[in-house]
């Protein structure tokens, strides 16, 4: 429609996931970011496909629940995760655990 591509763009913050669970994640950001507790953020994760090899990138909406004083590390919760999103995240966590155990 006409509204495609318009509106406020979500800023991108490169970072690395320190730890992750179905409930949320701790993210180490590449630099200081001015995020506040309660801010909504979206992270991109490689979710393994159900019946095929490979993964597809999924955007997961989350909310900042804590941050370090320097703004370089945040804790986020996946409180609005849909059923398919939760199942995809569970597949990713299983794949991570299997690679650690190997």
TADAKA-V711514 format. One record per run of one state. SS is the DSSP state (H for helix, E for strand, C for the rest). FROM is the first residue (numbers start at 1). LEN is the number of residues. If there is no record, write none. Layout:
ss/from/len
SS/FROM/LEN
SS/FROM/LEN
//
This chain:
ss/from/len
C/1/14
E/15/6
C/21/3
E/24/6
C/30/10
E/40/9
C/49/6
E/55/13
C/68/5
E/73/5
C/78/5
H/83/19
C/102/1
//
